[in-house]
Amino acid sequence: DNAFAEPDPKRRTRHTRAALVVYRGNIVAERYAEGFDRDLPLISHSMTQSITSALVGIRVGQGKLDIHRPVGIPQWQSADDPRREITLDHLLRMSSGLEWDEVYLDLTSDVVQMLYGEYDAANFAYERPLEEPIDSQWYYSSGTTNIISYALRETFDGDLEAYLAFPRKELFHRLGMYHATIEPSPAGTFVGSSFMYCTARDWARFAMLYLNDGVSNGERILSKEWVEYSLTPSKTAKRGQYGAQIWLNAGNPEDPSQRQMPDVPTDA
């Protein structure tokens, strides 16, 4: 009731559309706002980034990606360009050092321009210059996720059909996320930072994949090593708040004030 209640009837701020709780593999609570139901896909915004991370993990398991090698963006390859040393690992952990402005209330900011004003979101992101030394600071950037999407697309050697089918074939249908879809930019690369739609039940299935160390319905989707990597706080995220495109709540187990959500367990 609290999640769906609006504290100020004159100024709605919560806009809760769906809430779902799974316990030991079973749904024990589920509720939807008026006009929404369990089969209606919802915009997932930045939660999409965790899906992008899983897709990279699948491609790593197939031997098509090495996250510790430089990404290889053509525009970064001149001898005097320090960006040529940026790896997928740096991008996944939001520690690339690339300049970025993640401000949504400013219509001229990088993130707003990338999502709503650009033909090619990935191209816009990888044109950013280096602002800080690589792997020295953590900074949340939707732009880096779309560079990851570009790197993922490059592993398909120009086979656009195979690339566009990849999320559904290798992740969504294997998990039973039958309502999930990711939108590409006009350039054909998935906007892996933001433009995904799926239901609350779809998200529960995705969460269970990580709770079960990469296994769903007895089938291994992600390696145990990839799950561990994804959920390990980046050394640059000083409060233990971020892994590989996944928000964490690790912090300091002895000091609840030093984590994102003090009243939530550290393994969330």
CORMO-V792473 format. One record per backbone hydrogen bond with DSSP energy under -1.0 kcal/mol. NH is the residue of the N-H (numbers start at 0). CO is the residue of the C=O. If there is no record, write none. Layout:
nh;co
NH;CO
NH;CO
//
This chain:
nh;co
4;0
10;7
18;30
20;28
22;25
25;22
27;20
28;20
30;18
32;16
35;32
39;36
41;197
43;195
46;43
47;44
48;45
49;46
51;47
52;48
53;49
54;50
55;51
56;52
57;53
58;54
59;55
60;56
61;57
62;59
63;58
68;65
70;85
75;72
76;73
80;77
83;80
84;81
85;82
88;66
90;86
91;87
92;88
93;90
94;89
98;128
102;100
108;105
110;100
112;108
113;109
114;110
115;111
116;112
123;119
124;120
125;121
127;124
130;96
131;96
134;94
135;132
138;93
145;141
146;142
147;143
148;144
149;145
150;146
151;147
152;148
153;149
155;152
156;153
158;155
159;157
162;158
163;159
164;160
165;161
168;164
169;165
170;166
171;166
172;167
174;170
175;171
176;171
177;175
179;176
180;196
182;194
184;188
186;118
187;184
190;182
191;189
193;190
194;190
195;193
196;180
197;41
202;198
203;199
204;200
205;201
206;202
207;203
208;204
210;206
211;207
212;209
213;208
214;211
215;218
218;215
220;213
221;213
226;222
227;223
228;224
229;225
230;226
231;228
233;241
236;233
237;235
239;236
242;245
243;229
244;91
247;240
249;239
254;251
257;254
258;255
263;260
267;264
//
